[in-house]
Amino acid sequence: MQTSDQKSIILFDGICNLCNASVQFIIKRDPKEQFLFASLQSDASKKLLLQYNLKNYQLKSIVLIDNGNVYQKSSAVIKICRLMNWPWRLFSIARYVPLKWRDWLYDFIAKRRYQWFGKKSECVMMLPEYKNRFIYE
């Protein structure tokens, strides 16, 4: 298994049902185990955000850390799609849509995600077989 330095790390809102469903979706379609995950509420995420100079980061967006680069909002989603296998890679074509429009749509959904999909009172632990895919500290 690769170290976390060699993997792409996805930081997600651990109490958001949409975000948790997205993580489960990615895990099931990531046979190479190229992604690691951390809840934005975790100490691991806080350390990573500090390491990448995102000190005042709010829990409003997904963050992808890949090869030392940080992607947020729609750019993170598109990069995740590009790293996934076929047919999911096809969705990365959205990178040709202007960033302003992509992030507007992202923010529109993000603002309503709790209302539409609900939320948990705390971060949900994943199934034991996926425990090695999560960074906790």
C-alpha positions as CSV (number, residue, x, y, z in Angstrom):
1,M,0.0,0.0,0.0
2,Q,1.2,3.5,-0.8
3,T,1.9,6.1,1.8
4,S,-0.4,9.1,2.2
5,D,2.3,11.2,0.4
6,Q,1.7,9.1,-2.8
7,K,-2.1,9.1,-2.6
8,S,-4.7,11.7,-3.3
9,I,-6.4,12.9,-0.2
10,I,-10.1,13.9,-0.2
11,L,-11.2,16.1,2.7
12,F,-15.0,16.1,3.1
13,D,-17.7,17.3,5.4
14,G,-18.1,14.3,7.7
15,I,-21.6,15.2,8.9
16,C,-23.1,15.8,5.4
17,N,-25.1,12.9,4.1
18,L,-24.3,13.9,0.4
19,C,-20.6,14.1,1.2
20,N,-20.6,10.7,3.0
21,A,-22.5,9.1,0.1
22,S,-20.0,10.6,-2.4
23,V,-17.1,9.1,-0.4
24,Q,-18.8,5.7,-0.4
25,F,-19.3,6.0,-4.2
26,I,-15.7,6.8,-4.8
27,I,-14.4,4.0,-2.5
28,K,-16.4,1.4,-4.3
29,R,-15.0,2.6,-7.7
30,D,-11.4,3.0,-6.6
31,P,-9.9,-0.5,-6.9
32,K,-6.3,0.8,-6.9
33,E,-7.0,2.5,-3.6
34,Q,-5.5,5.8,-4.9
35,F,-7.7,7.9,-2.6
36,L,-7.5,8.5,1.1
37,F,-10.2,10.3,3.0
38,A,-10.4,12.5,6.1
39,S,-13.4,14.3,7.6
40,L,-13.0,18.1,7.6
41,Q,-13.9,17.9,11.3
42,S,-11.0,15.6,12.1
43,D,-7.6,16.6,13.5
44,A,-6.0,15.1,10.4
45,S,-7.8,17.5,8.2
46,K,-7.0,20.4,10.4
47,K,-3.3,19.5,10.2
48,L,-3.4,19.1,6.4
49,L,-5.3,22.4,6.0
50,L,-2.6,24.2,8.0
51,Q,0.1,22.5,6.0
52,Y,-1.4,23.8,2.8
53,N,-2.0,27.3,4.2
54,L,-5.8,27.0,4.4
55,K,-5.9,28.2,8.0
56,N,-9.3,29.9,7.8
57,Y,-10.9,27.2,5.8
58,Q,-14.6,26.8,6.4
59,L,-16.5,23.5,6.1
60,K,-18.3,24.5,2.9
61,S,-16.4,22.6,0.2
62,I,-14.6,19.4,-0.6
63,V,-10.8,19.6,-0.8
64,L,-8.6,17.4,-2.8
65,I,-4.8,17.2,-2.2
66,D,-3.0,15.6,-5.1
67,N,0.7,15.7,-5.8
68,G,1.1,18.7,-3.5
69,N,-1.7,20.7,-5.3
70,V,-4.9,21.7,-3.5
71,Y,-8.2,21.7,-5.4
72,Q,-11.5,23.0,-4.0
73,K,-15.1,23.0,-5.0
74,S,-15.9,22.1,-8.6
75,S,-12.2,21.9,-9.4
76,A,-11.8,19.2,-6.7
77,V,-14.8,17.2,-8.1
78,I,-13.4,17.4,-11.7
79,K,-9.9,16.3,-10.6
80,I,-11.4,13.4,-8.7
81,C,-13.3,12.4,-11.8
82,R,-10.1,12.6,-13.9
83,L,-8.4,10.3,-11.4
84,M,-11.2,7.7,-11.5
85,N,-11.6,4.9,-14.0
86,W,-13.9,4.9,-17.0
87,P,-16.7,5.9,-17.3
88,W,-16.4,8.4,-14.4
89,R,-13.4,10.0,-15.9
90,L,-15.7,11.2,-18.7
91,F,-17.3,13.8,-16.2
92,S,-14.0,15.7,-16.1
93,I,-15.1,17.3,-19.4
94,A,-16.8,19.8,-17.1
95,R,-13.3,21.4,-16.8
96,Y,-14.1,23.3,-20.0
97,V,-17.0,25.1,-18.4
98,P,-15.8,28.4,-16.9
99,L,-14.8,28.2,-13.3
100,K,-17.2,30.9,-12.2
101,W,-20.2,28.9,-13.6
102,R,-18.9,25.6,-12.2
103,D,-18.4,27.0,-8.7
104,W,-21.7,28.8,-8.8
105,L,-23.4,25.5,-9.3
106,Y,-21.2,23.9,-6.7
107,D,-22.1,26.6,-4.1
108,F,-25.8,26.4,-5.0
109,I,-25.8,22.7,-4.1
110,A,-23.5,23.0,-1.2
111,K,-25.6,25.7,0.4
112,R,-28.7,23.4,0.3
113,R,-27.0,20.0,0.9
114,Y,-28.2,19.7,4.5
115,Q,-31.7,20.7,3.6
116,W,-31.9,18.3,0.6
117,F,-29.9,15.4,1.9
118,G,-29.8,15.8,5.7
119,K,-26.9,15.6,8.1
120,K,-25.6,13.6,11.0
121,S,-24.9,15.0,14.4
122,E,-21.3,13.7,14.1
123,C,-19.1,12.1,11.5
124,V,-20.1,8.6,10.6
125,M,-17.5,5.9,10.8
126,M,-17.1,3.8,7.7
127,L,-17.3,0.0,7.4
128,P,-14.3,-1.8,9.0
129,E,-13.0,-3.0,5.6
130,Y,-12.5,0.6,4.5
131,K,-10.8,1.8,7.7
132,N,-7.4,1.8,6.1
133,R,-8.7,4.4,3.6
134,F,-9.2,7.0,6.3
135,I,-6.8,9.4,8.0
136,Y,-7.7,10.1,11.6
137,E,-4.7,11.9,13.1
